[in-house]
């Protein structure tokens, strides 16, 4: 499972491996994007949510910029996920890990049975709430019905319906 600390560690590792050329590019106006919640890319044409824009961190040279980025890794992470939803790939990977850990069937509800768990996203991490927890009724789970009886929970995740449901449940968090 991808916990915030694991994601922060991955971000820190990616920041650590930035080359002098990439750091110079950032200092000269390129941006860092966090692609698929897994890979830091330096670009001038964002194709993913922006992690860091030029001028956001002032530094005298590349090493000072790298040191400042590393010192601020956790705040960069929190600021990013406070206003940016998980990517479809990042969401799917984390949910699949939870399916593997708890069994996918534990996240299926039917008309006469609640799911054992529901899903929430908090600061870039998909978390599980067990049935009976205060937040459980407001979480995300697969609603199996007679109308979609041939659809499986894996289909729900892979075809993007789970991600679309996550976004619709969090529209005010990211769009307001």
CNS distance restraints for C-alpha pairs under 8 A (distance, minus, plus):
assign (resid   1 and name CA) (resid  94 and name CA) 6.21 0.50 0.50
assign (resid   1 and name CA) (resid  97 and name CA) 5.51 0.50 0.50
assign (resid   1 and name CA) (resid  98 and name CA) 6.60 0.50 0.50
assign (resid   2 and name CA) (resid   6 and name CA) 5.81 0.50 0.50
assign (resid   2 and name CA) (resid   7 and name CA) 6.37 0.50 0.50
assign (resid   2 and name CA) (resid  94 and name CA) 6.24 0.50 0.50
assign (resid   2 and name CA) (resid 125 and name CA) 6.62 0.50 0.50
assign (resid   2 and name CA) (resid 126 and name CA) 7.87 0.50 0.50
assign (resid   3 and name CA) (resid   7 and name CA) 6.34 0.50 0.50
assign (resid   3 and name CA) (resid 125 and name CA) 5.99 0.50 0.50
assign (resid   4 and name CA) (resid   8 and name CA) 5.96 0.50 0.50
assign (resid   4 and name CA) (resid 123 and name CA) 7.56 0.50 0.50
assign (resid   4 and name CA) (resid 124 and name CA) 6.96 0.50 0.50
assign (resid   4 and name CA) (resid 125 and name CA) 6.04 0.50 0.50
assign (resid   5 and name CA) (resid   9 and name CA) 5.96 0.50 0.50
assign (resid   6 and name CA) (resid  10 and name CA) 6.12 0.50 0.50
assign (resid   7 and name CA) (resid  11 and name CA) 6.11 0.50 0.50
assign (resid   7 and name CA) (resid  38 and name CA) 7.81 0.50 0.50
assign (resid   8 and name CA) (resid  12 and name CA) 6.01 0.50 0.50
assign (resid   8 and name CA) (resid  73 and name CA) 6.88 0.50 0.50
assign (resid   8 and name CA) (resid  74 and name CA) 6.31 0.50 0.50
assign (resid   8 and name CA) (resid  77 and name CA) 6.61 0.50 0.50
assign (resid   9 and name CA) (resid  13 and name CA) 6.09 0.50 0.50
assign (resid  10 and name CA) (resid  14 and name CA) 6.18 0.50 0.50
assign (resid  10 and name CA) (resid  38 and name CA) 7.31 0.50 0.50
assign (resid  11 and name CA) (resid  15 and name CA) 6.14 0.50 0.50
assign (resid  11 and name CA) (resid  38 and name CA) 7.62 0.50 0.50
assign (resid  11 and name CA) (resid  39 and name CA) 7.77 0.50 0.50
assign (resid  11 and name CA) (resid  40 and name CA) 7.35 0.50 0.50
assign (resid  11 and name CA) (resid  73 and name CA) 7.12 0.50 0.50
assign (resid  11 and name CA) (resid  77 and name CA) 7.91 0.50 0.50
assign (resid  12 and name CA) (resid  16 and name CA) 6.03 0.50 0.50
assign (resid  12 and name CA) (resid  70 and name CA) 6.22 0.50 0.50
assign (resid  12 and name CA) (resid  73 and name CA) 6.13 0.50 0.50
assign (resid  13 and name CA) (resid  17 and name CA) 6.34 0.50 0.50
assign (resid  14 and name CA) (resid  18 and name CA) 6.62 0.50 0.50
assign (resid  14 and name CA) (resid  39 and name CA) 7.13 0.50 0.50
assign (resid  14 and name CA) (resid  40 and name CA) 6.14 0.50 0.50
assign (resid  15 and name CA) (resid  40 and name CA) 7.54 0.50 0.50
assign (resid  15 and name CA) (resid  66 and name CA) 7.13 0.50 0.50
assign (resid  15 and name CA) (resid  69 and name CA) 7.02 0.50 0.50
assign (resid  15 and name CA) (resid  70 and name CA) 6.61 0.50 0.50
assign (resid  16 and name CA) (resid  66 and name CA) 7.14 0.50 0.50
assign (resid  16 and name CA) (resid  70 and name CA) 7.17 0.50 0.50
assign (resid  18 and name CA) (resid  22 and name CA) 5.99 0.50 0.50
assign (resid  18 and name CA) (resid  23 and name CA) 6.51 0.50 0.50
assign (resid  18 and name CA) (resid  66 and name CA) 7.81 0.50 0.50
assign (resid  19 and name CA) (resid  23 and name CA) 6.20 0.50 0.50
assign (resid  20 and name CA) (resid  24 and name CA) 6.01 0.50 0.50
assign (resid  20 and name CA) (resid  62 and name CA) 6.21 0.50 0.50
assign (resid  21 and name CA) (resid  25 and name CA) 6.18 0.50 0.50
assign (resid  22 and name CA) (resid  26 and name CA) 6.24 0.50 0.50
assign (resid  22 and name CA) (resid  42 and name CA) 6.42 0.50 0.50
assign (resid  23 and name CA) (resid  27 and name CA) 6.21 0.50 0.50
assign (resid  23 and name CA) (resid  62 and name CA) 5.66 0.50 0.50
assign (resid  23 and name CA) (resid  65 and name CA) 7.21 0.50 0.50
assign (resid  23 and name CA) (resid  66 and name CA) 7.31 0.50 0.50
assign (resid  24 and name CA) (resid  28 and name CA) 6.13 0.50 0.50
assign (resid  24 and name CA) (resid  62 and name CA) 6.36 0.50 0.50
assign (resid  25 and name CA) (resid  29 and name CA) 6.33 0.50 0.50
assign (resid  25 and name CA) (resid  30 and name CA) 5.42 0.50 0.50
assign (resid  25 and name CA) (resid  42 and name CA) 7.65 0.50 0.50
assign (resid  26 and name CA) (resid  30 and name CA) 4.47 0.50 0.50
assign (resid  26 and name CA) (resid  31 and name CA) 5.72 0.50 0.50
assign (resid  26 and name CA) (resid  32 and name CA) 7.28 0.50 0.50
assign (resid  26 and name CA) (resid  42 and name CA) 7.14 0.50 0.50
assign (resid  26 and name CA) (resid  53 and name CA) 7.54 0.50 0.50
assign (resid  26 and name CA) (resid  54 and name CA) 5.74 0.50 0.50
assign (resid  27 and name CA) (resid  54 and name CA) 5.91 0.50 0.50
assign (resid  27 and name CA) (resid  55 and name CA) 7.13 0.50 0.50
assign (resid  28 and name CA) (resid  54 and name CA) 6.98 0.50 0.50
assign (resid  29 and name CA) (resid  44 and name CA) 7.46 0.50 0.50
assign (resid  29 and name CA) (resid  53 and name CA) 7.36 0.50 0.50
assign (resid  29 and name CA) (resid  54 and name CA) 4.83 0.50 0.50
assign (resid  29 and name CA) (resid  55 and name CA) 7.68 0.50 0.50
assign (resid  30 and name CA) (resid  42 and name CA) 6.46 0.50 0.50
assign (resid  30 and name CA) (resid  43 and name CA) 5.43 0.50 0.50
assign (resid  30 and name CA) (resid  44 and name CA) 4.71 0.50 0.50
assign (resid  30 and name CA) (resid  53 and name CA) 7.06 0.50 0.50
assign (resid  30 and name CA) (resid  54 and name CA) 6.23 0.50 0.50
assign (resid  31 and name CA) (resid  42 and name CA) 5.63 0.50 0.50
assign (resid  31 and name CA) (resid  43 and name CA) 5.49 0.50 0.50
assign (resid  31 and name CA) (resid  44 and name CA) 5.95 0.50 0.50
assign (resid  31 and name CA) (resid  46 and name CA) 7.48 0.50 0.50
assign (resid  31 and name CA) (resid  50 and name CA) 6.90 0.50 0.50
assign (resid  31 and name CA) (resid  51 and name CA) 7.58 0.50 0.50
assign (resid  31 and name CA) (resid  52 and name CA) 5.79 0.50 0.50
assign (resid  31 and name CA) (resid  53 and name CA) 4.76 0.50 0.50
assign (resid  31 and name CA) (resid  54 and name CA) 6.05 0.50 0.50
assign (resid  32 and name CA) (resid  40 and name CA) 6.37 0.50 0.50
assign (resid  32 and name CA) (resid  41 and name CA) 5.46 0.50 0.50
assign (resid  32 and name CA) (resid  42 and name CA) 4.58 0.50 0.50
assign (resid  32 and name CA) (resid  43 and name CA) 6.40 0.50 0.50
assign (resid  32 and name CA) (resid  50 and name CA) 6.03 0.50 0.50
assign (resid  32 and name CA) (resid  51 and name CA) 5.42 0.50 0.50
assign (resid  32 and name CA) (resid  52 and name CA) 5.08 0.50 0.50
assign (resid  32 and name CA) (resid  53 and name CA) 6.59 0.50 0.50
assign (resid  33 and name CA) (resid  40 and name CA) 5.66 0.50 0.50
assign (resid  33 and name CA) (resid  41 and name CA) 5.27 0.50 0.50
assign (resid  33 and name CA) (resid  42 and name CA) 6.49 0.50 0.50
assign (resid  33 and name CA) (resid  43 and name CA) 7.43 0.50 0.50
assign (resid  33 and name CA) (resid  46 and name CA) 6.66 0.50 0.50
assign (resid  33 and name CA) (resid  47 and name CA) 7.63 0.50 0.50
assign (resid  33 and name CA) (resid  48 and name CA) 5.72 0.50 0.50
assign (resid  33 and name CA) (resid  49 and name CA) 5.62 0.50 0.50
assign (resid  33 and name CA) (resid  50 and name CA) 4.39 0.50 0.50
assign (resid  33 and name CA) (resid  51 and name CA) 4.94 0.50 0.50
assign (resid  33 and name CA) (resid  52 and name CA) 6.93 0.50 0.50
assign (resid  34 and name CA) (resid  38 and name CA) 6.63 0.50 0.50
assign (resid  34 and name CA) (resid  39 and name CA) 5.60 0.50 0.50
assign (resid  34 and name CA) (resid  40 and name CA) 4.72 0.50 0.50
assign (resid  34 and name CA) (resid  41 and name CA) 6.50 0.50 0.50
assign (resid  34 and name CA) (resid  48 and name CA) 6.34 0.50 0.50
assign (resid  34 and name CA) (resid  49 and name CA) 6.12 0.50 0.50
assign (resid  34 and name CA) (resid  50 and name CA) 6.48 0.50 0.50
assign (resid  34 and name CA) (resid  51 and name CA) 5.80 0.50 0.50
assign (resid  35 and name CA) (resid  39 and name CA) 5.10 0.50 0.50
assign (resid  35 and name CA) (resid  40 and name CA) 6.20 0.50 0.50
assign (resid  35 and name CA) (resid  41 and name CA) 6.99 0.50 0.50
assign (resid  35 and name CA) (resid  47 and name CA) 7.84 0.50 0.50
assign (resid  35 and name CA) (resid  48 and name CA) 5.42 0.50 0.50
assign (resid  35 and name CA) (resid  49 and name CA) 7.19 0.50 0.50
assign (resid  35 and name CA) (resid  87 and name CA) 7.82 0.50 0.50
assign (resid  36 and name CA) (resid  48 and name CA) 7.66 0.50 0.50
assign (resid  36 and name CA) (resid  86 and name CA) 7.70 0.50 0.50
assign (resid  36 and name CA) (resid  87 and name CA) 5.25 0.50 0.50
assign (resid  36 and name CA) (resid  88 and name CA) 7.23 0.50 0.50
assign (resid  36 and name CA) (resid  89 and name CA) 5.55 0.50 0.50
assign (resid  36 and name CA) (resid  90 and name CA) 5.35 0.50 0.50
assign (resid  37 and name CA) (resid  86 and name CA) 6.65 0.50 0.50
assign (resid  37 and name CA) (resid  87 and name CA) 6.27 0.50 0.50
assign (resid  37 and name CA) (resid  89 and name CA) 7.65 0.50 0.50
assign (resid  37 and name CA) (resid  90 and name CA) 5.24 0.50 0.50
assign (resid  38 and name CA) (resid  90 and name CA) 7.31 0.50 0.50
assign (resid  46 and name CA) (resid  50 and name CA) 6.93 0.50 0.50
assign (resid  49 and name CA) (resid  84 and name CA) 7.20 0.50 0.50
assign (resid  51 and name CA) (resid  76 and name CA) 7.15 0.50 0.50
assign (resid  51 and name CA) (resid  80 and name CA) 6.23 0.50 0.50
assign (resid  52 and name CA) (resid  56 and name CA) 6.69 0.50 0.50
assign (resid  52 and name CA) (resid  76 and name CA) 7.89 0.50 0.50
assign (resid  57 and name CA) (resid  65 and name CA) 7.27 0.50 0.50
assign (resid  57 and name CA) (resid  68 and name CA) 7.29 0.50 0.50
assign (resid  57 and name CA) (resid  69 and name CA) 7.68 0.50 0.50
assign (resid  58 and name CA) (resid  65 and name CA) 7.10 0.50 0.50
assign (resid  59 and name CA) (resid  64 and name CA) 5.45 0.50 0.50
assign (resid  59 and name CA) (resid  65 and name CA) 4.98 0.50 0.50
assign (resid  59 and name CA) (resid  68 and name CA) 7.52 0.50 0.50
assign (resid  60 and name CA) (resid  64 and name CA) 6.16 0.50 0.50
assign (resid  60 and name CA) (resid  65 and name CA) 7.28 0.50 0.50
assign (resid  61 and name CA) (resid  65 and name CA) 6.17 0.50 0.50
assign (resid  62 and name CA) (resid  66 and name CA) 6.13 0.50 0.50
assign (resid  63 and name CA) (resid  67 and name CA) 6.07 0.50 0.50
assign (resid  64 and name CA) (resid  68 and name CA) 6.04 0.50 0.50
assign (resid  65 and name CA) (resid  69 and name CA) 6.09 0.50 0.50
assign (resid  66 and name CA) (resid  70 and name CA) 6.11 0.50 0.50
assign (resid  67 and name CA) (resid  71 and name CA) 6.05 0.50 0.50
assign (resid  68 and name CA) (resid  72 and name CA) 6.17 0.50 0.50
assign (resid  69 and name CA) (resid  73 and name CA) 5.95 0.50 0.50
assign (resid  72 and name CA) (resid  76 and name CA) 5.97 0.50 0.50
assign (resid  73 and name CA) (resid  77 and name CA) 6.14 0.50 0.50
assign (resid  74 and name CA) (resid  78 and name CA) 6.24 0.50 0.50
assign (resid  75 and name CA) (resid  79 and name CA) 5.89 0.50 0.50
assign (resid  76 and name CA) (resid  80 and name CA) 5.93 0.50 0.50
assign (resid  77 and name CA) (resid  81 and name CA) 6.25 0.50 0.50
assign (resid  78 and name CA) (resid  82 and name CA) 5.87 0.50 0.50
assign (resid  78 and name CA) (resid 123 and name CA) 6.47 0.50 0.50
assign (resid  79 and name CA) (resid  83 and name CA) 6.85 0.50 0.50
assign (resid  80 and name CA) (resid  84 and name CA) 5.81 0.50 0.50
assign (resid  81 and name CA) (resid  85 and name CA) 6.38 0.50 0.50
assign (resid  81 and name CA) (resid  86 and name CA) 7.58 0.50 0.50
assign (resid  81 and name CA) (resid 123 and name CA) 4.85 0.50 0.50
assign (resid  81 and name CA) (resid 124 and name CA) 5.47 0.50 0.50
assign (resid  82 and name CA) (resid 123 and name CA) 5.98 0.50 0.50
assign (resid  83 and name CA) (resid 173 and name CA) 7.06 0.50 0.50
assign (resid  83 and name CA) (resid 174 and name CA) 5.39 0.50 0.50
assign (resid  84 and name CA) (resid 174 and name CA) 6.11 0.50 0.50
assign (resid  85 and name CA) (resid 124 and name CA) 7.16 0.50 0.50
assign (resid  85 and name CA) (resid 167 and name CA) 7.59 0.50 0.50
assign (resid  85 and name CA) (resid 174 and name CA) 6.72 0.50 0.50
assign (resid  86 and name CA) (resid  90 and name CA) 5.90 0.50 0.50
assign (resid  86 and name CA) (resid  91 and name CA) 5.67 0.50 0.50
assign (resid  86 and name CA) (resid 124 and name CA) 5.90 0.50 0.50
assign (resid  87 and name CA) (resid  91 and name CA) 5.97 0.50 0.50
assign (resid  88 and name CA) (resid  92 and name CA) 6.02 0.50 0.50
assign (resid  88 and name CA) (resid 160 and name CA) 7.50 0.50 0.50
assign (resid  88 and name CA) (resid 163 and name CA) 6.29 0.50 0.50
assign (resid  89 and name CA) (resid  93 and name CA) 6.08 0.50 0.50
assign (resid  90 and name CA) (resid  94 and name CA) 6.27 0.50 0.50
assign (resid  91 and name CA) (resid  95 and name CA) 6.13 0.50 0.50
assign (resid  91 and name CA) (resid 126 and name CA) 7.24 0.50 0.50
assign (resid  91 and name CA) (resid 163 and name CA) 6.96 0.50 0.50
assign (resid  92 and name CA) (resid  96 and name CA) 5.97 0.50 0.50
assign (resid  92 and name CA) (resid 157 and name CA) 6.61 0.50 0.50
assign (resid  92 and name CA) (resid 158 and name CA) 7.34 0.50 0.50
assign (resid  92 and name CA) (resid 163 and name CA) 7.53 0.50 0.50
assign (resid  93 and name CA) (resid  97 and name CA) 6.27 0.50 0.50
assign (resid  94 and name CA) (resid  98 and name CA) 6.42 0.50 0.50
assign (resid  94 and name CA) (resid 125 and name CA) 7.62 0.50 0.50
assign (resid  94 and name CA) (resid 126 and name CA) 6.21 0.50 0.50
assign (resid  95 and name CA) (resid  99 and name CA) 6.16 0.50 0.50
assign (resid  95 and name CA) (resid 126 and name CA) 6.71 0.50 0.50
assign (resid  96 and name CA) (resid 100 and name CA) 6.14 0.50 0.50
assign (resid  97 and name CA) (resid 101 and name CA) 6.12 0.50 0.50
assign (resid  98 and name CA) (resid 102 and name CA) 5.92 0.50 0.50
assign (resid  98 and name CA) (resid 103 and name CA) 7.50 0.50 0.50
assign (resid  98 and name CA) (resid 104 and name CA) 7.78 0.50 0.50
assign (resid  98 and name CA) (resid 128 and name CA) 7.90 0.50 0.50
assign (resid  99 and name CA) (resid 103 and name CA) 4.73 0.50 0.50
assign (resid  99 and name CA) (resid 104 and name CA) 4.26 0.50 0.50
assign (resid  99 and name CA) (resid 105 and name CA) 7.85 0.50 0.50
assign (resid  99 and name CA) (resid 106 and name CA) 7.89 0.50 0.50
assign (resid  99 and name CA) (resid 107 and name CA) 7.82 0.50 0.50
assign (resid 100 and name CA) (resid 104 and name CA) 6.74 0.50 0.50
assign (resid 102 and name CA) (resid 106 and name CA) 6.54 0.50 0.50
assign (resid 103 and name CA) (resid 107 and name CA) 7.84 0.50 0.50
assign (resid 104 and name CA) (resid 108 and name CA) 7.34 0.50 0.50
assign (resid 104 and name CA) (resid 153 and name CA) 6.90 0.50 0.50
assign (resid 104 and name CA) (resid 154 and name CA) 7.78 0.50 0.50
assign (resid 105 and name CA) (resid 153 and name CA) 7.58 0.50 0.50
assign (resid 106 and name CA) (resid 115 and name CA) 5.78 0.50 0.50
assign (resid 106 and name CA) (resid 116 and name CA) 4.98 0.50 0.50
assign (resid 106 and name CA) (resid 117 and name CA) 5.98 0.50 0.50
assign (resid 107 and name CA) (resid 115 and name CA) 5.07 0.50 0.50
assign (resid 107 and name CA) (resid 116 and name CA) 6.09 0.50 0.50
assign (resid 107 and name CA) (resid 117 and name CA) 5.31 0.50 0.50
assign (resid 107 and name CA) (resid 118 and name CA) 6.10 0.50 0.50
assign (resid 107 and name CA) (resid 141 and name CA) 5.22 0.50 0.50
assign (resid 107 and name CA) (resid 142 and name CA) 6.15 0.50 0.50
assign (resid 108 and name CA) (resid 114 and name CA) 7.42 0.50 0.50
assign (resid 108 and name CA) (resid 115 and name CA) 4.93 0.50 0.50
assign (resid 108 and name CA) (resid 116 and name CA) 7.64 0.50 0.50
assign (resid 108 and name CA) (resid 141 and name CA) 5.98 0.50 0.50
assign (resid 108 and name CA) (resid 142 and name CA) 4.79 0.50 0.50
assign (resid 108 and name CA) (resid 143 and name CA) 6.06 0.50 0.50
assign (resid 108 and name CA) (resid 144 and name CA) 6.54 0.50 0.50
assign (resid 108 and name CA) (resid 153 and name CA) 7.05 0.50 0.50
assign (resid 109 and name CA) (resid 113 and name CA) 5.69 0.50 0.50
assign (resid 109 and name CA) (resid 114 and name CA) 4.63 0.50 0.50
assign (resid 109 and name CA) (resid 115 and name CA) 4.33 0.50 0.50
assign (resid 109 and name CA) (resid 141 and name CA) 6.83 0.50 0.50
assign (resid 109 and name CA) (resid 142 and name CA) 6.02 0.50 0.50
assign (resid 109 and name CA) (resid 143 and name CA) 4.92 0.50 0.50
assign (resid 109 and name CA) (resid 144 and name CA) 5.87 0.50 0.50
assign (resid 110 and name CA) (resid 114 and name CA) 6.37 0.50 0.50
assign (resid 110 and name CA) (resid 115 and name CA) 7.64 0.50 0.50
assign (resid 110 and name CA) (resid 143 and name CA) 5.85 0.50 0.50
assign (resid 110 and name CA) (resid 144 and name CA) 4.95 0.50 0.50
assign (resid 110 and name CA) (resid 145 and name CA) 6.07 0.50 0.50
assign (resid 111 and name CA) (resid 143 and name CA) 7.95 0.50 0.50
assign (resid 111 and name CA) (resid 144 and name CA) 7.46 0.50 0.50
assign (resid 111 and name CA) (resid 145 and name CA) 6.62 0.50 0.50
assign (resid 114 and name CA) (resid 131 and name CA) 7.76 0.50 0.50
assign (resid 115 and name CA) (resid 131 and name CA) 7.05 0.50 0.50
assign (resid 115 and name CA) (resid 141 and name CA) 6.94 0.50 0.50
assign (resid 116 and name CA) (resid 130 and name CA) 5.99 0.50 0.50
assign (resid 116 and name CA) (resid 131 and name CA) 5.21 0.50 0.50
assign (resid 117 and name CA) (resid 128 and name CA) 6.22 0.50 0.50
assign (resid 117 and name CA) (resid 129 and name CA) 5.48 0.50 0.50
assign (resid 117 and name CA) (resid 130 and name CA) 4.44 0.50 0.50
assign (resid 117 and name CA) (resid 131 and name CA) 5.50 0.50 0.50
assign (resid 117 and name CA) (resid 136 and name CA) 7.15 0.50 0.50
assign (resid 117 and name CA) (resid 141 and name CA) 7.43 0.50 0.50
assign (resid 118 and name CA) (resid 128 and name CA) 5.78 0.50 0.50
assign (resid 118 and name CA) (resid 129 and name CA) 5.31 0.50 0.50
assign (resid 118 and name CA) (resid 130 and name CA) 6.55 0.50 0.50
assign (resid 118 and name CA) (resid 131 and name CA) 7.43 0.50 0.50
assign (resid 118 and name CA) (resid 136 and name CA) 5.78 0.50 0.50
assign (resid 118 and name CA) (resid 137 and name CA) 7.65 0.50 0.50
assign (resid 118 and name CA) (resid 139 and name CA) 4.88 0.50 0.50
assign (resid 118 and name CA) (resid 140 and name CA) 5.11 0.50 0.50
assign (resid 118 and name CA) (resid 141 and name CA) 5.21 0.50 0.50
assign (resid 119 and name CA) (resid 126 and name CA) 6.56 0.50 0.50
assign (resid 119 and name CA) (resid 127 and name CA) 5.74 0.50 0.50
assign (resid 119 and name CA) (resid 128 and name CA) 4.92 0.50 0.50
assign (resid 119 and name CA) (resid 129 and name CA) 6.31 0.50 0.50
assign (resid 119 and name CA) (resid 139 and name CA) 5.14 0.50 0.50
assign (resid 119 and name CA) (resid 140 and name CA) 4.76 0.50 0.50
assign (resid 119 and name CA) (resid 141 and name CA) 6.47 0.50 0.50
assign (resid 120 and name CA) (resid 126 and name CA) 5.57 0.50 0.50
assign (resid 120 and name CA) (resid 127 and name CA) 5.23 0.50 0.50
assign (resid 120 and name CA) (resid 128 and name CA) 6.39 0.50 0.50
assign (resid 120 and name CA) (resid 129 and name CA) 7.43 0.50 0.50
assign (resid 120 and name CA) (resid 139 and name CA) 5.63 0.50 0.50
assign (resid 120 and name CA) (resid 140 and name CA) 6.56 0.50 0.50
assign (resid 121 and name CA) (resid 125 and name CA) 5.37 0.50 0.50
assign (resid 121 and name CA) (resid 126 and name CA) 4.35 0.50 0.50
assign (resid 121 and name CA) (resid 127 and name CA) 5.97 0.50 0.50
assign (resid 122 and name CA) (resid 126 and name CA) 6.48 0.50 0.50
assign (resid 122 and name CA) (resid 127 and name CA) 7.18 0.50 0.50
assign (resid 129 and name CA) (resid 133 and name CA) 6.29 0.50 0.50
assign (resid 129 and name CA) (resid 135 and name CA) 6.85 0.50 0.50
assign (resid 129 and name CA) (resid 136 and name CA) 5.43 0.50 0.50
assign (resid 129 and name CA) (resid 139 and name CA) 7.62 0.50 0.50
assign (resid 130 and name CA) (resid 136 and name CA) 6.29 0.50 0.50
assign (resid 131 and name CA) (resid 136 and name CA) 5.75 0.50 0.50
assign (resid 131 and name CA) (resid 137 and name CA) 7.90 0.50 0.50
assign (resid 132 and name CA) (resid 136 and name CA) 6.49 0.50 0.50
assign (resid 135 and name CA) (resid 139 and name CA) 6.68 0.50 0.50
assign (resid 140 and name CA) (resid 162 and name CA) 7.81 0.50 0.50
assign (resid 140 and name CA) (resid 165 and name CA) 7.50 0.50 0.50
assign (resid 140 and name CA) (resid 166 and name CA) 6.94 0.50 0.50
assign (resid 142 and name CA) (resid 153 and name CA) 6.18 0.50 0.50
assign (resid 142 and name CA) (resid 156 and name CA) 7.20 0.50 0.50
assign (resid 142 and name CA) (resid 162 and name CA) 7.73 0.50 0.50
assign (resid 144 and name CA) (resid 148 and name CA) 6.43 0.50 0.50
assign (resid 144 and name CA) (resid 149 and name CA) 6.34 0.50 0.50
assign (resid 144 and name CA) (resid 151 and name CA) 7.92 0.50 0.50
assign (resid 145 and name CA) (resid 149 and name CA) 5.63 0.50 0.50
assign (resid 151 and name CA) (resid 155 and name CA) 6.11 0.50 0.50
assign (resid 151 and name CA) (resid 156 and name CA) 7.15 0.50 0.50
assign (resid 152 and name CA) (resid 156 and name CA) 6.38 0.50 0.50
assign (resid 153 and name CA) (resid 157 and name CA) 6.32 0.50 0.50
assign (resid 154 and name CA) (resid 158 and name CA) 5.99 0.50 0.50
assign (resid 155 and name CA) (resid 159 and name CA) 5.70 0.50 0.50
assign (resid 156 and name CA) (resid 160 and name CA) 6.52 0.50 0.50
assign (resid 156 and name CA) (resid 161 and name CA) 5.28 0.50 0.50
assign (resid 156 and name CA) (resid 162 and name CA) 5.71 0.50 0.50
assign (resid 157 and name CA) (resid 161 and name CA) 6.22 0.50 0.50
assign (resid 157 and name CA) (resid 162 and name CA) 5.13 0.50 0.50
assign (resid 157 and name CA) (resid 163 and name CA) 7.20 0.50 0.50
assign (resid 160 and name CA) (resid 164 and name CA) 6.12 0.50 0.50
assign (resid 161 and name CA) (resid 165 and name CA) 6.08 0.50 0.50
assign (resid 162 and name CA) (resid 166 and name CA) 6.19 0.50 0.50
assign (resid 163 and name CA) (resid 167 and name CA) 6.24 0.50 0.50
assign (resid 164 and name CA) (resid 168 and name CA) 6.13 0.50 0.50
assign (resid 165 and name CA) (resid 169 and name CA) 6.13 0.50 0.50
assign (resid 166 and name CA) (resid 170 and name CA) 6.34 0.50 0.50
assign (resid 167 and name CA) (resid 171 and name CA) 5.79 0.50 0.50
assign (resid 170 and name CA) (resid 174 and name CA) 6.70 0.50 0.50
assign (resid 171 and name CA) (resid 175 and name CA) 5.59 0.50 0.50
assign (resid 171 and name CA) (resid 176 and name CA) 7.46 0.50 0.50
assign (resid 172 and name CA) (resid 176 and name CA) 4.86 0.50 0.50
